[in-house]
């Protein structure tokens, strides 16, 4: 299996060293470069073309938002996973709007970061569950608004499953929350995707983003 090539962009050397150690321990991943700022990252990424860039936001020499936008405009095949201390949903929206495929916080467990890298590399979208839950929570409390955004043709259960998917929960997590079997959750999810004309979780997240579902109130 061809390993996932990863490029690290963060101004803290100690963090980069920790990330390199973590990623090097994965049989399916390989760190091929690192940079301490956006400008240096741009020059190296142009040469290395990694599968996934792990991008900080606040850095000297060009912030992560501008760096991500530049990378995605020139090399759209390169996936960007944001790794940040900022738990502000405004940063989440900005990074998604310039093309990032994922957003995860620095205090998140190591195994969640590895999972996020794999999801993003495969073409999916990974959102920090705590942030995703915050920005869509008002729709959980307002079923009529969720219905308008997700399609009135969806059943209440289908909407609940879709909301869980967008918030970043696994089918097993959603099943536990709704007291359903994993197979039933998979059925509801498949029906909802079919009704919305979508084929994947990443498409569903972008669908929600485009319709303002990831906007704060």
Secondary structure, DSSP 8 states (H G I E B T S, - for coil): ---EEEEEE-S-HHHHHHHHHHHHTSTTEEEEEEESSHHHHHHHHHHH--SEEEE-SS-SSS-HHHHHHHHHHH-TTSEEEEEES---HHHHHHHHHTT-SEEEETTS-HHHHHHHHHHHHTT--EE-HHHHHHHHHHHHS-HHHHHHHH-TTS-HHHHHHHHHHHTT--HHHHHHHHT--HHHHHHHHHHHHHHHT--SHHHHHHHHHHTTTTS--
